[in-house]
């Protein structure tokens, strides 16, 4: 080896090496150290930068590029190369600045558009396809751009285009290893052996771990997490110094619910200078797990932050088991292992779990049988319905398992949205203004192309619109053909059947006819709301202005008309709340209650509004309705609301729902109220009413420990010791 390196050094010394030659040596699995070292001794700072970059001396490479760009004669090329260094070293904002500087020097410089596409593809933003199209228009013979175009088409589930672009890259450059890896990944996703492509990669460079890592990446993007881990392992096996693959191996092992090995892999990457945001944040997240408490049974693993575990465990555990029972019955299957649910009170911790994943909801994410989601405390009160989110994510667990992770994104997301409202009509997100605008502007995609709406959105709200469209398609199928057809479609996708064929074989119509029929059905559902959108927006604005100035006569005269134009709108400044406030100002509690019940039934779950409704219902003597209204808030925001749990505990106690009273008073205790003695006493009363004297004594002793002179607790303890019958519960 030393002889070969010496020979190479002598050969290179006879002519000035180029950075392309050095990269070529690397690409073919040869040692390029001497080549890069020679570059560091040239008089050209741009070449010195390339040399230091190749030697992984990134700080010096950056300094050399800075000197090169400072020269008045420097052009677009050196700026793009510097930008690519920034991109490689996790600084995309600076990379974009340099690519734009390059375009200022030369507006038609194709590599600059390639660089912009590379950065945009990282974030799955809608500009990436435009940038790569521009790069290829300017330089159709760039194999590198063809490979990126193939990657992006693959991510968009357009395998035909991905294959064609990869073929063109190989035609332009027979050593286009990434294009070969894309072909191998396409074969794997279609359950074909990738051996032929892997053999071609190995023949060119047996140490090319990047190829296996690229395959792993595409498997993960298609929710084949276990398979992805397998290929990341192969990547680090053939190229042990590929720190990015070590990091991704760690991250994906975390996604599968592991902890020790992921920490080892991530720390290895970090210690060797690979410190992108995903690696750093994942290590921090692993470190935070010491703050979590784990609850385990035969079918579930529930991880909750210690500061809210006592409060949330009864609610989350009950809903998790209820959803699993429903899905076992509906999907006619049992999972092979437990479901792990992780609940994060810090949204940034949850965001680490979704980093680098396209088209995911902002509240929950599923990796096989591991589900991660925001805690209610991680969001503004009422911002989301945690039980609906849990039901959504758990649907993915069953559908991915039933299809062996072979299902298009649009269908698994659409079915999950559909399942939210199957749990309760009040659950699930309502039709938002962005969705109405997309329908009005005819931006919905054909069912055969719906996956495209999740990856590289072409307008800001397209991901949200795609979730809605997928969900409403499943609603339509369930309504027209029956819920059983949805299960048939799940089984059809398990066989890797394309969407048009699935539609034809399960529903008996072509995909084109399905699109026409679906749009006609959707028009019946929302056509009038879409047509009235602009008048509604104008009327609601006027209504809000008059409500703000307390012109309640105007609100009462015009509120119902605005509400009728778009009854699904339950967001900020909705007509329901404005009308209720106007009715209450006039003393008409009955009318205010009526409109707030409409809001509740439409799916409104703003905590203050529902608590207002519960007060009205209780005031009218309808304690059953008041308790039901407050109980709805437990599925929205059970954290940090001592008043909610105390009020609901009192109502449940009066209604003789003793299990419910125990749960709610236990929640008050878990919130560590100032009046600890009173909270424990109330809990003791609930246990006493339920007939659990042992638990009642435990709670009453806790009350007396907090306040030894608390007379009601002393009386209750005496009663317990005397073995008397339970007294009428007292609440305070």
C-alpha positions as CSV (number, residue, x, y, z in Angstrom):
1,X,0.0,0.0,0.0
2,X,2.8,2.4,0.9
3,X,4.4,1.7,-2.6
4,X,1.1,2.4,-4.3
5,X,0.7,5.7,-2.4
6,X,4.2,6.7,-3.3
7,X,3.6,5.9,-6.9
8,X,0.4,7.9,-6.9
9,X,2.1,10.9,-5.3
10,X,4.9,10.8,-7.9
11,X,2.4,10.6,-10.7
12,X,0.3,13.5,-9.4
13,X,3.4,15.6,-8.9
14,X,4.0,15.5,-12.6
15,X,0.8,17.5,-13.2
16,X,-1.5,19.6,-11.2
17,X,-4.2,17.4,-9.7
18,X,-7.8,18.6,-9.8
19,X,-10.4,18.1,-7.1
20,X,-12.5,16.1,-9.5
21,X,-9.6,13.6,-9.8
22,X,-9.4,13.3,-6.1
23,X,-13.1,12.8,-5.7
24,X,-12.9,10.2,-8.5
25,X,-10.3,8.2,-6.5
26,X,-12.6,8.3,-3.5
27,X,-15.6,7.3,-5.5
28,X,-13.8,4.2,-6.8
29,X,-12.8,3.2,-3.3
30,X,-9.1,4.3,-3.6
31,X,-7.1,6.2,-1.1
32,X,-7.1,9.9,-2.1
33,X,-5.1,11.2,0.7
34,X,-2.0,12.0,-1.4
35,X,-4.2,13.7,-4.0
36,X,-5.9,15.9,-1.5
37,X,-2.6,16.7,0.2
38,X,-1.2,17.9,-3.1
39,X,-4.1,20.3,-3.5
40,X,-3.4,21.8,-0.1
41,X,0.1,22.9,-1.4
42,X,-1.1,24.8,-4.5
43,X,-1.2,28.6,-4.9
44,X,-4.9,28.6,-5.6
45,X,-7.0,29.0,-2.4
46,X,-10.0,27.4,-4.1
47,X,-7.9,24.2,-4.7
48,X,-6.5,24.4,-1.3
49,X,-10.0,24.5,0.1
50,X,-10.9,21.4,-1.9
51,X,-7.8,19.6,-0.5
52,X,-8.5,20.4,3.1
53,X,-12.2,19.5,2.5
54,X,-11.1,16.1,1.2
55,X,-8.9,15.6,4.2
56,X,-11.8,16.5,6.5
57,X,-10.2,19.6,7.8
58,X,-13.4,21.6,7.4
59,X,-12.3,24.6,9.4
60,X,-9.3,25.2,7.2
61,X,-11.3,24.4,4.0
62,X,-13.8,27.1,5.1
63,X,-11.0,29.6,5.6
64,X,-9.5,28.9,2.2
65,X,-12.9,29.2,0.4
66,X,-13.3,32.6,2.2
67,X,-10.0,33.7,0.7
68,X,-10.9,32.4,-2.7
69,X,-14.3,34.2,-2.8
70,X,-12.6,37.5,-1.6
71,X,-10.7,37.6,-4.9
72,X,-12.4,40.0,-7.4
73,X,-12.0,37.4,-10.2
74,X,-13.8,34.7,-8.3
75,X,-17.0,33.5,-10.0
76,X,-20.0,31.3,-9.5
77,X,-18.2,28.0,-9.3
78,X,-16.2,28.6,-6.2
79,X,-19.3,29.9,-4.4
80,X,-21.3,26.7,-5.3
81,X,-18.4,24.5,-4.0
82,X,-18.3,26.5,-0.8
83,X,-22.0,26.3,-0.5
84,X,-21.9,22.5,-0.9
85,X,-19.3,22.4,1.9
86,X,-21.7,24.3,4.2
87,X,-24.5,21.9,3.1
88,X,-22.4,18.9,4.0
89,X,-21.5,20.4,7.4
90,X,-25.1,21.1,8.4
91,X,-25.4,24.9,7.6
92,X,-28.1,25.1,4.9
93,X,-28.9,28.8,5.4
94,X,-25.3,29.8,4.5
95,X,-25.3,27.3,1.7
96,X,-28.4,28.9,0.2
97,X,-26.8,32.4,0.5
98,X,-23.8,31.2,-1.5
99,X,-25.8,29.5,-4.2
100,X,-27.8,32.7,-4.6
101,X,-24.5,34.7,-4.8
102,X,-23.4,32.3,-7.5
103,X,-26.6,33.0,-9.5
104,X,-26.0,36.7,-9.0
105,X,-22.6,36.2,-10.8
106,X,-24.1,33.9,-13.4
107,X,-27.9,33.6,-13.6
108,X,-27.7,30.4,-15.7
109,X,-25.1,28.5,-13.7
110,X,-26.7,25.0,-13.4
111,X,-24.7,23.8,-10.4
112,X,-26.2,26.7,-8.3
113,X,-29.7,25.4,-9.1
114,X,-28.6,21.9,-8.2
115,X,-27.3,23.2,-4.9
116,X,-30.6,25.0,-4.2
117,X,-32.5,21.8,-5.1
118,X,-30.3,19.8,-2.7
119,X,-31.1,22.1,0.2
120,X,-34.8,22.3,-0.6
121,X,-35.1,18.6,-0.9
122,X,-33.7,18.3,2.7
123,X,-36.8,20.1,3.9
124,X,-39.2,18.6,1.4
125,X,-40.3,22.0,0.2
126,X,-42.1,22.6,-3.0
127,X,-39.3,24.6,-4.6
128,X,-37.0,21.5,-4.9
129,X,-38.6,20.1,-8.1
130,X,-38.5,23.6,-9.7
131,X,-34.8,24.0,-8.9
132,X,-33.8,20.6,-10.2
133,X,-35.8,21.1,-13.4
134,X,-34.0,24.4,-13.9
135,X,-30.6,22.7,-13.3
136,X,-31.4,20.0,-15.9
137,X,-32.7,22.5,-18.4
138,X,-29.4,24.4,-18.2
139,X,-27.3,21.2,-18.1
140,X,-29.1,18.1,-19.2
141,X,-25.9,16.1,-19.1
142,X,-25.2,16.5,-15.4
143,X,-25.3,13.0,-13.9
144,X,-25.3,14.4,-10.4
145,X,-28.5,16.4,-11.2
146,X,-30.1,13.3,-12.7
147,X,-29.4,11.4,-9.6
148,X,-31.0,14.1,-7.4
149,X,-34.0,14.2,-9.8
150,X,-34.3,10.4,-9.4
151,X,-34.1,10.7,-5.6
152,X,-36.8,13.3,-5.5
153,X,-39.1,11.3,-7.9
154,X,-38.6,8.3,-5.7
155,X,-39.6,10.2,-2.6
156,X,-42.7,11.3,-4.5
157,X,-43.6,7.7,-5.1
158,X,-43.0,8.2,-8.9
159,X,-40.9,5.1,-9.4
160,X,-41.1,5.2,-13.2
161,X,-39.6,8.7,-13.3
162,X,-37.0,7.8,-10.7
163,X,-36.0,4.8,-12.7
164,X,-35.7,6.8,-16.0
165,X,-33.6,9.5,-14.3
166,X,-31.4,7.0,-12.7
167,X,-30.9,5.3,-16.1
168,X,-29.9,8.6,-17.7
169,X,-27.4,9.3,-14.9
170,X,-25.8,5.9,-15.5
171,X,-25.7,6.6,-19.3
172,X,-24.0,9.9,-18.6
173,X,-21.6,8.4,-15.9
174,X,-21.1,4.7,-15.8
175,X,-19.9,5.0,-12.2
176,X,-23.1,6.8,-11.1
177,X,-23.2,4.8,-7.9
178,X,-26.1,6.6,-6.3
179,X,-28.3,6.0,-9.3
180,X,-27.5,2.3,-9.0
181,X,-28.5,2.5,-5.3
182,X,-31.8,4.1,-6.3
183,X,-32.5,1.2,-8.7
184,X,-31.7,-1.3,-5.9
185,X,-34.1,0.5,-3.5
186,X,-36.9,0.5,-6.2
187,X,-36.4,-3.3,-6.5
188,X,-36.6,-3.8,-2.7
189,X,-39.8,-1.7,-2.5
190,X,-41.3,-3.9,-5.2
191,X,-40.2,-7.1,-3.4
192,X,-37.6,-7.8,-6.1
193,X,-34.0,-8.9,-5.3
194,X,-31.6,-5.9,-5.6
195,X,-28.5,-8.2,-6.0
196,X,-27.7,-7.2,-9.6
197,X,-27.5,-3.5,-8.7
198,X,-25.6,-4.1,-5.5
199,X,-23.1,-6.2,-7.5
200,X,-22.5,-3.3,-9.9
201,X,-21.9,-1.0,-7.0
202,X,-19.5,-3.4,-5.4
203,X,-17.6,-3.9,-8.6
204,X,-16.9,-0.2,-8.8
205,X,-16.4,0.5,-5.1
206,X,-16.7,-2.4,-2.6
207,X,-16.4,0.2,0.2
208,X,-19.3,2.4,-0.9
209,X,-21.4,2.6,2.2
210,X,-23.2,5.6,0.9
211,X,-25.1,3.3,-1.5
212,X,-26.4,1.1,1.3
213,X,-27.2,4.3,3.3
214,X,-29.2,5.7,0.4
215,X,-31.2,2.4,0.1
216,X,-31.8,2.6,3.9
217,X,-33.0,6.2,3.6
218,X,-35.6,5.3,0.9
219,X,-36.8,2.3,2.8
220,X,-37.3,4.5,5.9
221,X,-39.1,7.2,3.9
222,X,-41.5,4.4,2.7
223,X,-42.0,3.3,6.4
224,X,-40.0,0.1,6.0
225,X,-38.1,0.9,9.2
226,X,-36.7,-2.6,10.0
227,X,-35.5,-3.0,6.4
228,X,-34.0,0.5,6.6
229,X,-32.0,-0.4,9.7
230,X,-30.7,-3.5,7.9
231,X,-29.2,-1.4,5.1
232,X,-27.8,1.2,7.5
233,X,-26.0,-1.7,9.2
234,X,-24.6,-2.8,5.9
235,X,-23.5,0.8,5.2
236,X,-21.4,1.0,8.3
237,X,-20.1,-2.5,7.8
238,X,-18.5,-1.7,4.4
239,X,-17.6,1.8,5.3
240,X,-17.0,2.1,9.1
241,X,-16.1,5.7,8.9
242,X,-19.4,6.8,7.3
243,X,-20.5,8.7,10.4
244,X,-23.8,9.9,8.8
245,X,-24.8,6.3,8.4
246,X,-23.9,5.6,12.1
247,X,-26.1,8.6,13.0
248,X,-29.1,7.4,10.9
249,X,-28.7,3.9,12.2
250,X,-29.0,5.3,15.8
251,X,-31.9,7.4,14.9
252,X,-33.8,4.6,13.3
253,X,-33.1,2.2,16.1
254,X,-34.6,4.8,18.4
255,X,-37.7,4.9,16.2
256,X,-38.0,1.2,16.8
257,X,-38.1,1.8,20.5
258,X,-34.5,0.9,21.4
259,X,-32.2,3.0,23.6
260,X,-28.8,1.5,24.3
261,X,-27.5,0.7,20.8
262,X,-28.9,4.0,19.4
263,X,-27.0,6.0,22.0
264,X,-23.8,4.1,21.1
265,X,-24.2,4.8,17.4
266,X,-25.1,8.4,17.8
267,X,-22.3,9.1,20.3
268,X,-19.9,7.5,17.8
269,X,-21.0,9.8,15.0
270,X,-20.9,12.8,17.4
271,X,-17.4,12.0,18.7
272,X,-16.2,11.8,15.1
273,X,-17.4,15.3,14.2
274,X,-20.8,14.4,12.7
275,X,-23.0,16.8,14.6
276,X,-26.0,17.7,12.5
277,X,-29.2,18.8,14.3
278,X,-30.8,15.3,14.2
279,X,-27.7,13.7,15.9
280,X,-27.3,16.3,18.5
281,X,-31.0,16.5,19.4
282,X,-31.4,12.7,19.4
283,X,-28.6,12.4,22.0
284,X,-30.3,15.1,24.1
285,X,-33.6,13.3,23.8
286,X,-32.0,10.0,24.9
287,X,-30.5,11.8,27.9
288,X,-34.0,13.1,28.8
289,X,-35.4,9.6,29.0
290,X,-34.2,9.5,32.6
291,X,-37.1,11.9,33.3
292,X,-39.7,9.4,32.0
293,X,-41.7,6.8,33.8
294,X,-42.6,3.6,32.0
295,X,-45.9,1.7,32.5
296,X,-45.9,-1.8,31.0
297,X,-48.5,-4.5,30.6
298,X,-48.9,-7.5,28.2
299,X,-49.8,-5.4,25.2
300,X,-48.6,-1.8,25.8
301,X,-45.6,0.2,26.9
302,X,-46.5,3.7,28.0
303,X,-43.7,6.3,28.5
304,X,-44.8,9.5,30.3
305,X,-42.7,12.3,31.7
306,X,-42.4,11.9,35.5
307,X,-43.9,15.4,36.1
308,X,-47.2,14.4,34.6
309,X,-47.2,10.6,34.6
310,X,-49.4,10.2,37.7
311,X,-52.0,12.5,36.1
312,X,-52.0,11.2,32.5
313,X,-51.5,7.5,33.0
314,X,-55.2,6.6,33.7
315,X,-56.4,8.6,30.7
316,X,-53.8,7.5,28.1
317,X,-53.7,3.9,29.2
318,X,-57.5,3.6,29.0
319,X,-57.7,5.2,25.6
320,X,-54.8,3.2,24.2
321,X,-56.5,-0.1,25.2
322,X,-59.9,1.0,24.0
323,X,-58.4,1.9,20.6
324,X,-56.5,-1.3,20.3
325,X,-59.6,-3.3,21.1
326,X,-61.5,-1.4,18.4
327,X,-58.8,-2.0,15.8
328,X,-58.3,-5.7,16.6
329,X,-62.0,-6.2,15.9
330,X,-62.1,-4.0,12.8
331,X,-58.9,-5.1,11.1
332,X,-59.3,-8.7,12.3
333,X,-55.8,-9.1,13.7
334,X,-53.7,-9.0,16.8
335,X,-50.3,-7.3,16.9
336,X,-47.2,-9.5,17.3
337,X,-45.8,-7.4,20.1
338,X,-46.6,-4.5,22.4
339,X,-47.4,-1.0,21.2
340,X,-45.0,1.6,22.7
341,X,-46.5,5.0,23.2
342,X,-44.2,8.0,24.1
343,X,-45.8,11.2,25.2
344,X,-43.7,14.4,25.2
345,X,-44.6,17.5,27.2
346,X,-41.8,19.4,25.4
347,X,-42.8,19.7,21.7
348,X,-39.2,20.1,20.7
349,X,-38.5,16.6,22.0
350,X,-41.3,15.3,20.0
351,X,-40.1,17.2,16.9
352,X,-36.7,15.3,17.2
353,X,-38.7,12.1,16.6
354,X,-40.1,13.5,13.3
355,X,-36.9,15.1,12.0
356,X,-36.2,14.3,8.4
357,X,-39.6,12.7,7.8
358,X,-41.8,14.2,5.1
359,X,-45.6,14.7,5.2
360,X,-46.1,13.8,8.8
361,X,-48.6,15.3,11.1
362,X,-47.3,17.9,13.6
363,X,-48.8,16.1,16.6
364,X,-48.0,12.4,16.3
365,X,-45.8,10.0,14.4
366,X,-45.7,6.2,14.1
367,X,-42.7,3.9,13.5
368,X,-43.9,0.4,13.2
369,X,-45.3,-0.3,16.7
370,X,-43.8,2.7,18.3
371,X,-45.9,5.9,18.5
372,X,-44.6,9.3,19.6
373,X,-46.9,12.3,20.2
374,X,-47.2,15.6,21.9
375,X,-48.6,15.7,25.4
376,X,-51.5,18.1,25.8
377,X,-49.3,20.1,28.1
378,X,-46.9,20.6,25.2
379,X,-49.4,22.8,23.3
380,X,-51.7,25.7,24.0
381,X,-54.8,24.6,25.9
382,X,-57.3,23.2,23.4
383,X,-54.9,23.4,20.4
384,X,-55.4,19.7,19.7
385,X,-57.4,16.6,20.7
386,X,-54.9,14.2,22.1
387,X,-57.3,11.2,22.0
388,X,-58.1,11.8,18.4
389,X,-54.3,12.0,17.6
390,X,-53.7,8.8,19.5
391,X,-56.5,7.0,17.5
392,X,-55.0,8.3,14.3
393,X,-51.5,7.1,15.0
394,X,-52.6,3.7,16.3
395,X,-54.5,3.2,13.0
396,X,-51.1,3.4,11.3
397,X,-49.7,0.7,13.6
398,X,-52.4,-1.8,12.5
399,X,-52.4,-0.8,8.8
400,X,-48.6,-0.9,8.5
401,X,-48.6,-4.3,10.3
402,X,-51.4,-5.7,8.2
403,X,-49.6,-4.7,4.9
404,X,-46.1,-5.5,6.1
405,X,-45.4,-1.8,5.6
406,X,-46.5,-2.0,2.0
407,X,-49.2,0.7,1.7
408,X,-49.1,4.1,0.0
409,X,-48.9,7.1,2.2
410,X,-52.1,8.6,1.1
411,X,-54.2,5.6,2.1
412,X,-52.7,5.0,5.5
413,X,-53.0,8.7,6.3
414,X,-56.5,8.9,4.9
415,X,-57.7,5.8,6.7
416,X,-56.2,7.2,10.0
417,X,-58.1,10.5,9.5
418,X,-61.3,8.5,8.8
419,X,-60.8,6.5,11.9
420,X,-60.7,9.6,14.1
421,X,-64.3,10.3,13.5
422,X,-65.3,6.7,13.6
423,X,-64.3,6.8,17.3
424,X,-66.6,9.8,17.8
425,X,-68.3,12.2,15.3
426,X,-66.9,15.1,17.4
427,X,-63.3,14.0,17.0
428,X,-61.1,14.7,14.1
429,X,-60.2,18.1,12.5
430,X,-63.0,20.1,10.8
431,X,-62.8,21.4,7.3
432,X,-60.5,24.5,7.5
433,X,-60.5,27.6,5.2
434,X,-57.3,26.3,3.4
435,X,-59.2,23.2,2.4
436,X,-62.2,25.1,1.1
437,X,-59.9,27.3,-1.0
438,X,-58.1,24.3,-2.4
439,X,-61.5,22.7,-3.4
440,X,-62.6,26.0,-4.9
441,X,-59.4,26.3,-6.9
442,X,-59.6,22.7,-8.1
443,X,-56.3,21.7,-6.4
444,X,-57.3,18.3,-5.3
445,X,-55.2,15.5,-6.8
446,X,-56.4,12.4,-8.6
447,X,-56.5,9.4,-6.3
448,X,-53.7,7.7,-8.2
449,X,-51.4,10.7,-7.6
450,X,-52.4,11.6,-4.1
451,X,-49.1,10.6,-2.5
452,X,-47.5,13.6,-4.3
453,X,-49.5,15.9,-2.0
454,X,-47.5,14.8,1.1
455,X,-43.9,15.0,0.0
456,X,-43.1,18.1,-2.1
457,X,-46.1,20.4,-1.6
458,X,-46.8,22.8,-4.5
459,X,-48.6,25.3,-2.3
460,X,-48.4,26.0,1.5
461,X,-51.5,24.1,2.6
462,X,-51.1,21.1,0.4
463,X,-50.1,18.6,3.1
464,X,-53.1,19.6,5.2
465,X,-55.3,19.4,2.1
466,X,-53.9,16.0,1.3
467,X,-54.7,14.7,4.8
468,X,-58.3,15.9,4.3
469,X,-58.6,14.5,0.9
470,X,-57.3,11.1,1.9
471,X,-59.7,11.0,4.9
472,X,-62.7,12.1,2.9
473,X,-62.0,9.5,0.2
474,X,-62.1,6.9,3.0
475,X,-65.3,8.5,4.3
476,X,-66.8,8.2,0.8
477,X,-65.8,4.6,0.4
478,X,-67.2,3.7,3.8
479,X,-70.4,5.5,3.0
480,X,-71.0,4.1,-0.5
481,X,-69.5,0.6,-0.3
482,X,-69.3,0.0,3.4
483,X,-66.5,-0.1,6.0
484,X,-65.6,-3.6,5.0
485,X,-64.3,-2.3,1.6
486,X,-61.6,-0.4,3.5
487,X,-60.3,-3.6,4.9
488,X,-60.3,-5.2,1.4
489,X,-58.3,-2.3,0.2
490,X,-55.8,-2.8,3.0
491,X,-55.3,-6.4,2.0
492,X,-55.0,-5.4,-1.7
493,X,-52.2,-3.0,-0.9
494,X,-50.4,-5.7,1.1
495,X,-49.9,-7.4,-2.3
496,X,-48.2,-4.3,-3.7
497,X,-51.1,-3.6,-6.0
498,X,-51.0,-0.2,-7.7
499,X,-53.8,2.2,-6.7
500,X,-55.7,2.2,-10.0
501,X,-55.8,-1.6,-9.9
502,X,-56.9,-1.5,-6.2
503,X,-59.8,0.8,-7.0
504,X,-60.8,-1.4,-10.0
505,X,-60.7,-4.7,-8.2
506,X,-62.1,-3.7,-4.9
507,X,-64.7,-1.1,-5.9
508,X,-65.5,-2.2,-9.4
509,X,-64.8,1.1,-11.2
510,X,-61.8,2.7,-12.8
511,X,-59.7,5.2,-10.9
512,X,-60.8,7.9,-13.3
513,X,-64.5,7.2,-12.7
514,X,-63.8,7.0,-9.0
515,X,-62.3,10.6,-9.1
516,X,-65.5,11.9,-10.9
517,X,-67.8,10.2,-8.4
518,X,-65.8,11.3,-5.4
519,X,-65.8,14.9,-6.5
520,X,-69.6,14.8,-7.1
521,X,-70.0,13.4,-3.6
522,X,-67.7,16.0,-2.1
523,X,-69.7,18.7,-3.9
524,X,-72.8,17.5,-2.2
525,X,-71.0,17.6,1.1
526,X,-69.3,21.0,0.8
527,X,-70.3,22.6,-2.5
528,X,-72.5,25.2,-0.9
529,X,-69.9,26.0,1.8
530,X,-67.2,26.4,-0.9
531,X,-69.5,28.7,-3.0
532,X,-70.3,30.8,0.1
533,X,-66.7,31.0,1.3
534,X,-66.0,34.6,0.3
535,X,-69.4,35.9,1.6
536,X,-68.8,34.0,4.8
537,X,-65.4,35.5,5.3
538,X,-66.8,39.0,4.8
539,X,-69.8,38.4,7.1
540,X,-67.6,36.9,9.9
541,X,-65.2,39.8,9.8
542,X,-68.1,42.2,10.2
543,X,-69.6,40.0,13.0
544,X,-66.3,40.0,14.8
545,X,-66.0,43.8,14.6
546,X,-69.5,44.3,16.0
547,X,-68.9,41.6,18.7
548,X,-65.7,43.4,19.8
549,X,-67.7,46.7,20.2
550,X,-70.4,44.8,22.0
551,X,-73.0,45.6,19.4
552,X,-74.9,42.4,20.4
553,X,-78.1,43.4,18.5
554,X,-76.1,43.2,15.2
555,X,-74.5,39.9,16.3
556,X,-77.9,38.3,17.1
557,X,-79.4,39.7,13.8
558,X,-76.6,38.4,11.6
559,X,-74.8,35.7,13.5
560,X,-77.0,32.7,12.4
561,X,-76.6,33.7,8.8
562,X,-72.8,33.7,9.0
563,X,-72.8,30.4,10.9
564,X,-75.1,28.8,8.3
565,X,-72.7,29.7,5.5
566,X,-69.9,27.7,7.0
567,X,-71.1,25.6,10.0
568,X,-67.9,23.6,10.2
569,X,-65.8,26.6,11.2
570,X,-65.0,26.3,14.9
571,X,-61.7,28.1,14.9
572,X,-60.7,31.4,16.4
573,X,-63.5,34.1,16.3
574,X,-66.2,31.6,15.3
575,X,-69.8,32.6,15.1
576,X,-70.9,30.1,17.7
577,X,-69.0,31.8,20.5
578,X,-70.0,35.3,19.4
579,X,-73.7,34.4,19.3
580,X,-73.5,32.7,22.7
581,X,-71.8,35.8,24.2
582,X,-74.5,38.0,22.7
583,X,-77.3,35.8,24.1
584,X,-75.7,35.8,27.6
585,X,-75.4,39.6,27.5
586,X,-79.2,39.6,26.9
587,X,-79.8,37.2,29.7
588,X,-80.9,34.3,27.5
589,X,-79.0,31.4,28.9
590,X,-81.2,28.8,27.2
591,X,-80.4,30.2,23.8
592,X,-76.7,30.5,24.6
593,X,-76.7,26.9,25.8
594,X,-78.3,25.8,22.6
595,X,-75.7,27.4,20.3
596,X,-72.8,26.2,22.4
597,X,-74.2,22.6,22.3
598,X,-74.1,23.0,18.5
599,X,-70.5,24.1,18.7
600,X,-69.7,21.1,20.9
601,X,-71.4,18.7,18.5
602,X,-69.5,20.2,15.5
603,X,-66.3,19.2,17.3
604,X,-65.4,22.5,19.0
605,X,-63.1,21.8,22.0
606,X,-61.8,25.1,23.2
607,X,-61.5,24.6,27.0
608,X,-62.9,27.9,28.2
609,X,-65.9,27.6,25.9
610,X,-66.8,24.0,27.0
611,X,-66.4,24.9,30.6
612,X,-68.8,27.8,30.0
613,X,-71.3,25.4,28.4
614,X,-70.9,23.0,31.4
615,X,-71.7,25.9,33.8
616,X,-74.9,26.7,31.8
617,X,-75.9,23.1,31.7
618,X,-75.4,22.6,35.5
619,X,-77.2,25.8,36.2
620,X,-80.2,24.5,34.3
621,X,-80.1,21.4,36.4
622,X,-78.8,19.1,33.7
623,X,-75.8,17.6,35.6
624,X,-75.5,14.6,33.2
625,X,-74.9,16.9,30.3
626,X,-72.6,19.1,32.3
627,X,-70.5,16.1,33.3
628,X,-70.4,14.8,29.7
629,X,-69.2,18.2,28.5
630,X,-66.4,18.5,31.1
631,X,-65.4,14.9,30.5
632,X,-64.9,15.8,26.8
633,X,-62.1,18.1,28.0
634,X,-60.2,15.2,29.4
635,X,-59.5,14.2,25.8
636,X,-58.3,17.7,25.0
637,X,-56.5,19.2,27.9
638,X,-56.5,17.3,31.2
639,X,-53.2,18.8,32.3
640,X,-52.8,21.9,34.4
641,X,-56.6,22.3,35.0
642,X,-57.3,21.6,38.6
643,X,-60.7,23.2,38.4
644,X,-61.8,20.9,35.6
645,X,-61.1,17.7,37.6
646,X,-62.5,19.0,40.8
647,X,-65.8,20.1,39.1
648,X,-66.1,16.8,37.2
649,X,-65.3,14.8,40.3
650,X,-68.1,16.6,42.2
651,X,-70.6,16.0,39.4
652,X,-69.6,12.3,39.1
653,X,-69.9,11.8,42.8
654,X,-73.4,13.4,42.8
655,X,-74.4,11.2,39.8
656,X,-73.1,8.1,41.6
657,X,-70.4,7.5,39.0
658,X,-67.9,6.5,41.7
659,X,-65.2,5.2,39.4
660,X,-65.3,8.5,37.5
661,X,-65.1,10.5,40.8
662,X,-62.1,8.5,42.0
663,X,-60.3,9.1,38.7
664,X,-61.0,12.9,38.7
665,X,-60.2,13.4,42.4
666,X,-57.0,11.4,41.8
667,X,-56.2,13.8,39.0
668,X,-56.6,16.7,41.4
669,X,-54.1,15.1,43.8
670,X,-51.7,14.4,41.0
671,X,-51.7,18.1,40.2
672,X,-50.3,18.8,43.7
673,X,-52.8,21.5,44.6
674,X,-52.3,24.0,47.4
675,X,-55.1,22.5,49.3
676,X,-53.6,19.0,49.6
677,X,-55.7,18.0,52.5
678,X,-59.0,19.0,50.8
679,X,-58.0,17.1,47.6
680,X,-57.1,13.9,49.5
681,X,-60.3,14.2,51.6
682,X,-62.4,14.4,48.4
683,X,-60.6,11.4,47.1
684,X,-61.3,9.5,50.3
685,X,-65.0,10.3,50.0
686,X,-65.0,9.0,46.5
687,X,-63.4,5.7,47.6
688,X,-65.7,5.5,50.5
689,X,-68.7,5.9,48.2
690,X,-67.3,3.3,46.0
691,X,-66.9,0.9,48.9
692,X,-63.1,0.7,48.9
693,X,-62.4,1.4,52.6
694,X,-58.7,0.6,52.4
695,X,-58.1,3.2,49.7
696,X,-60.4,5.6,51.5
697,X,-58.3,5.2,54.7
698,X,-55.1,5.7,52.7
699,X,-56.4,9.0,51.3
700,X,-57.8,10.3,54.5
701,X,-54.5,9.6,56.3
702,X,-52.7,11.6,53.5
703,X,-55.2,14.4,54.2
704,X,-54.4,14.4,57.9
705,X,-50.6,14.2,57.2
706,X,-51.0,17.4,55.2
707,X,-53.3,19.1,57.8
708,X,-53.4,17.2,61.1
709,X,-56.2,19.3,62.4
710,X,-58.5,18.9,59.4
711,X,-61.8,18.1,61.1
712,X,-63.7,16.5,58.2
713,X,-60.8,14.1,57.6
714,X,-60.7,13.2,61.3
715,X,-64.5,12.5,61.3
716,X,-64.2,10.3,58.2
717,X,-61.2,8.4,59.7
718,X,-63.2,7.7,62.9
719,X,-66.1,6.5,60.8
720,X,-63.8,4.2,58.9
721,X,-62.3,2.7,62.1
722,X,-65.8,2.2,63.6
723,X,-66.9,0.3,60.5
724,X,-70.0,2.5,60.0
725,X,-71.8,2.9,56.7
726,X,-70.6,5.5,54.4
727,X,-71.9,8.9,55.1
728,X,-73.3,11.2,52.4
729,X,-70.2,12.4,50.5
730,X,-69.2,16.0,51.2
731,X,-67.6,18.0,48.5
732,X,-65.7,21.3,48.7
